[in-house]
Amino acid sequence: MANIDRNKRGRGIRGSWRVNQTQKGDYFKSIVDSACEFLLQTWPEELSGFEWEISDMPNQSSKQLSRYRIWPSEKSITFYRLPIERIDLKTSADRRTHIEQVVLQAVAELVDKDPWELLDND
């Protein structure tokens, strides 16, 4: 295998060999955080004490890969980034919408409401 010099002419490393996972994780986190904050502001009483966290993958041995896990007694949800980003996502154009839909579905399940009810709070 040939040695490839990524530091041509002393200008520093140009480009990247792989996608920076931290940037992907930060983008995912910002979408989840903004969706959860929106729902907290919209439903302050129902979501009082609501907490969420993000993990890359669930620790499970079942054949079905979970996108999130809910702890109703603690009012908390863990969102799993890799399954959410890779399952059912057809194009990167709808990535944000897809992530927001999963968040909405999980929070609706937590408070025992239909996801559409969470968006319609007049």
Secondary structure as UniProt FT lines:
FT   HELIX           8..10
FT   HELIX           21..42
FT   TURN            44..49
FT   STRAND          51..55
FT   STRAND          68..71
FT   HELIX           72..74
FT   STRAND          76..80
FT   HELIX           81..86
FT   HELIX           92..94
FT   HELIX           95..110
FT   TURN            111..112
FT   HELIX           115..119
//
